[in-house]
Amino acid sequence: MAEDTHRSVSIERVASNHYIATNSRGGKLLLGDGDDSEFTPVELLLTAMAGCSAIDVDILTTRRSEPDSFEVEASGDKIRDDEAGNRMENLELVFRVTFPEGEAGDEARKILPDAIAKSHNRLCTVTRTVELKSSVKTRTE
Protein backbone atom coordinates (compact mmCIF):
# COMPACT_ATOMS: atom_id res chain seq x y z
CA MET A 1 0.00 0.00 0.00
CA ALA A 2 1.46 3.39 -1.03
CA GLU A 3 1.91 6.00 1.67
CA ASP A 4 -0.07 9.22 1.18
CA THR A 5 2.61 11.91 1.26
CA HIS A 6 0.51 14.91 0.20
CA ARG A 7 -0.39 17.41 2.94
CA SER A 8 -2.52 20.54 2.63
CA VAL A 9 -4.38 23.23 4.53
CA SER A 10 -6.70 25.90 3.22
CA ILE A 11 -6.92 29.49 4.42
CA GLU A 12 -10.18 31.42 4.23
CA ARG A 13 -10.58 35.14 4.87
CA VAL A 14 -13.29 35.73 7.48
CA ALA A 15 -12.73 39.48 8.00
CA SER A 16 -10.11 42.11 7.25
CA ASN A 17 -6.76 40.62 8.36
CA HIS A 18 -8.51 37.62 9.98
CA TYR A 19 -8.34 34.13 8.53
CA ILE A 20 -9.20 30.58 9.42
CA ALA A 21 -6.97 27.67 8.46
CA THR A 22 -8.60 24.27 7.98
CA ASN A 23 -6.76 20.98 7.66
CA SER A 24 -7.93 17.90 5.78
CA ARG A 25 -9.29 16.38 9.03
CA GLY A 26 -11.50 19.41 9.75
CA GLY A 27 -9.29 21.04 12.40
CA LYS A 28 -9.44 24.82 12.47
CA LEU A 29 -6.99 27.50 13.58
CA LEU A 30 -7.46 31.28 13.62
CA LEU A 31 -4.74 33.56 12.36
CA GLY A 32 -4.32 37.26 11.80
CA ASP A 33 -1.89 40.14 11.45
CA GLY A 34 -0.84 40.42 15.10
CA ASP A 35 -3.22 43.16 16.20
CA ASP A 36 -5.00 40.75 18.56
CA SER A 37 -4.45 37.36 20.21
CA GLU A 38 -4.66 35.33 16.99
CA PHE A 39 -1.42 33.72 15.83
CA THR A 40 0.48 35.44 13.02
CA PRO A 41 1.93 33.40 10.15
CA VAL A 42 5.44 33.84 11.63
CA GLU A 43 4.20 32.59 15.00
CA LEU A 44 2.67 29.61 13.22
CA LEU A 45 6.03 28.87 11.60
CA LEU A 46 7.70 28.95 15.03
CA THR A 47 4.88 26.82 16.44
CA ALA A 48 5.29 24.28 13.65
CA MET A 49 9.04 24.02 14.29
CA ALA A 50 8.63 23.64 18.05
CA GLY A 51 5.67 21.30 17.73
CA CYS A 52 7.33 19.01 15.22
CA SER A 53 10.47 18.63 17.31
CA ALA A 54 8.48 18.33 20.53
CA ILE A 55 6.51 15.40 19.12
CA ASP A 56 9.69 13.65 17.98
CA VAL A 57 11.45 14.11 21.31
CA ASP A 58 8.34 13.19 23.30
CA ILE A 59 7.91 9.92 21.42
CA LEU A 60 11.56 8.95 21.89
CA THR A 61 11.89 9.90 25.57
CA THR A 62 8.53 8.71 26.89
CA ARG A 63 9.47 5.16 25.93
CA ARG A 64 11.62 5.43 29.06
CA SER A 65 9.65 7.81 31.32
CA GLU A 66 6.82 10.32 31.34
CA PRO A 67 8.25 13.83 31.85
CA ASP A 68 7.54 15.94 34.92
CA SER A 69 7.59 18.98 32.64
CA PHE A 70 8.01 19.42 28.90
CA GLU A 71 8.32 22.79 27.16
CA VAL A 72 9.87 23.86 23.87
CA GLU A 73 10.38 27.53 23.06
CA ALA A 74 10.88 28.62 19.46
CA SER A 75 12.27 32.06 18.69
CA GLY A 76 13.99 34.06 15.99
CA ASP A 77 14.43 37.52 14.55
CA LYS A 78 12.09 38.84 11.87
CA ILE A 79 14.27 40.64 9.33
CA ARG A 80 12.92 43.24 6.91
CA ASP A 81 15.32 43.40 3.97
CA ASP A 82 14.59 45.37 0.79
CA GLU A 83 17.24 43.43 -1.17
CA ALA A 84 16.79 39.79 -0.06
CA GLY A 85 13.19 40.05 1.18
CA ASN A 86 11.64 39.59 4.60
CA ARG A 87 12.59 36.45 6.49
CA MET A 88 13.40 34.91 9.85
CA GLU A 89 16.98 34.58 11.08
CA ASN A 90 18.62 33.26 14.24
CA LEU A 91 15.99 30.55 14.63
CA GLU A 92 16.35 28.59 17.86
CA LEU A 93 14.52 25.85 19.72
CA VAL A 94 15.09 25.61 23.47
CA PHE A 95 13.99 22.40 25.21
CA ARG A 96 13.09 22.55 28.91
CA VAL A 97 12.34 18.96 29.87
CA THR A 98 12.54 17.32 33.29
CA PHE A 99 11.99 13.71 34.26
CA PRO A 100 11.23 12.15 37.66
CA GLU A 101 13.94 10.74 39.88
CA GLY A 102 14.68 7.05 39.49
CA GLU A 103 15.96 4.62 36.90
CA ALA A 104 13.34 5.37 34.24
CA GLY A 105 13.85 9.14 34.58
CA ASP A 106 17.62 8.65 34.43
CA GLU A 107 17.26 6.69 31.17
CA ALA A 108 15.05 9.40 29.66
CA ARG A 109 17.47 12.15 30.71
CA LYS A 110 20.34 10.16 29.22
CA ILE A 111 18.75 9.93 25.74
CA LEU A 112 17.27 13.45 25.70
CA PRO A 113 20.23 15.11 23.91
CA ASP A 114 20.29 12.33 21.30
CA ALA A 115 16.52 12.57 20.79
CA ILE A 116 16.82 16.33 20.21
CA ALA A 117 19.68 15.78 17.75
CA LYS A 118 17.76 13.08 15.86
CA SER A 119 14.75 15.37 15.54
CA HIS A 120 16.90 18.24 14.31
CA ASN A 121 19.09 16.25 11.94
CA ARG A 122 16.60 13.78 10.47
CA LEU A 123 13.08 13.44 11.88
CA CYS A 124 11.40 16.86 12.05
CA THR A 125 9.94 17.61 8.63
CA VAL A 126 9.39 21.28 9.47
CA THR A 127 12.89 22.19 10.62
CA ARG A 128 14.45 20.02 7.91
CA THR A 129 12.41 21.89 5.28
CA VAL A 130 13.43 25.28 6.69
CA GLU A 131 17.10 24.31 6.79
CA LEU A 132 17.09 22.79 3.30
CA LYS A 133 15.40 25.91 1.86
CA SER A 134 12.65 24.22 -0.11
CA SER A 135 11.20 26.25 -2.95
CA VAL A 136 7.59 27.40 -2.89
CA LYS A 137 5.59 27.76 -6.10
CA THR A 138 2.57 30.06 -6.31
CA ARG A 139 -0.22 30.07 -8.88
CA THR A 140 -3.67 31.54 -9.41
CA GLU A 141 -6.74 29.49 -10.29
C-alpha positions in Angstrom: 0.0 0.0 0.0 1.5 3.4 -1.0 1.9 6.0 1.7 -0.1 9.2 1.2 2.6 11.9 1.3 0.5 14.9 0.2 -0.4 17.4 2.9 -2.5 20.5 2.6 -4.4 23.2 4.5 -6.7 25.9 3.2 -6.9 29.5 4.4 -10.2 31.4 4.2 -10.6 35.1 4.9 -13.3 35.7 7.5 -12.7 39.5 8.0 -10.1 42.1 7.3 -6.8 40.6 8.4 -8.5 37.6 10.0 -8.3 34.1 8.5 -9.2 30.6 9.4 -7.0 27.7 8.5 -8.6 24.3 8.0 -6.8 21.0 7.7 -7.9 17.9 5.8 -9.3 16.4 9.0 -11.5 19.4 9.7 -9.3 21.0 12.4 -9.4 24.8 12.5 -7.0 27.5 13.6 -7.5 31.3 13.6 -4.7 33.6 12.4 -4.3 37.3 11.8 -1.9 40.1 11.5 -0.8 40.4 15.1 -3.2 43.2 16.2 -5.0 40.8 18.6 -4.5 37.4 20.2 -4.7 35.3 17.0 -1.4 33.7 15.8 0.5 35.4 13.0 1.9 33.4 10.1 5.4 33.8 11.6 4.2 32.6 15.0 2.7 29.6 13.2 6.0 28.9 11.6 7.7 29.0 15.0 4.9 26.8 16.4 5.3 24.3 13.6 9.0 24.0 14.3 8.6 23.6 18.1 5.7 21.3 17.7 7.3 19.0 15.2 10.5 18.6 17.3 8.5 18.3 20.5 6.5 15.4 19.1 9.7 13.6 18.0 11.5 14.1 21.3 8.3 13.2 23.3 7.9 9.9 21.4 11.6 9.0 21.9 11.9 9.9 25.6 8.5 8.7 26.9 9.5 5.2 25.9 11.6 5.4 29.1 9.6 7.8 31.3 6.8 10.3 31.3 8.2 13.8 31.8 7.5 15.9 34.9 7.6 19.0 32.6 8.0 19.4 28.9 8.3 22.8 27.2 9.9 23.9 23.9 10.4 27.5 23.1 10.9 28.6 19.5 12.3 32.1 18.7 14.0 34.1 16.0 14.4 37.5 14.6 12.1 38.8 11.9 14.3 40.6 9.3 12.9 43.2 6.9 15.3 43.4 4.0 14.6 45.4 0.8 17.2 43.4 -1.2 16.8 39.8 -0.1 13.2 40.1 1.2 11.6 39.6 4.6 12.6 36.4 6.5 13.4 34.9 9.9 17.0 34.6 11.1 18.6 33.3 14.2 16.0 30.6 14.6 16.4 28.6 17.9 14.5 25.9 19.7 15.1 25.6 23.5 14.0 22.4 25.2 13.1 22.5 28.9 12.3 19.0 29.9 12.5 17.3 33.3 12.0 13.7 34.3 11.2 12.2 37.7 13.9 10.7 39.9 14.7 7.1 39.5 16.0 4.6 36.9 13.3 5.4 34.2 13.9 9.1 34.6 17.6 8.6 34.4 17.3 6.7 31.2 15.0 9.4 29.7 17.5 12.2 30.7 20.3 10.2 29.2 18.7 9.9 25.7 17.3 13.5 25.7 20.2 15.1 23.9 20.3 12.3 21.3 16.5 12.6 20.8 16.8 16.3 20.2 19.7 15.8 17.8 17.8 13.1 15.9 14.8 15.4 15.5 16.9 18.2 14.3 19.1 16.2 11.9 16.6 13.8 10.5 13.1 13.4 11.9 11.4 16.9 12.1 9.9 17.6 8.6 9.4 21.3 9.5 12.9 22.2 10.6 14.5 20.0 7.9 12.4 21.9 5.3 13.4 25.3 6.7 17.1 24.3 6.8 17.1 22.8 3.3 15.4 25.9 1.9 12.6 24.2 -0.1 11.2 26.3 -3.0 7.6 27.4 -2.9 5.6 27.8 -6.1 2.6 30.1 -6.3 -0.2 30.1 -8.9 -3.7 31.5 -9.4 -6.7 29.5 -10.3 
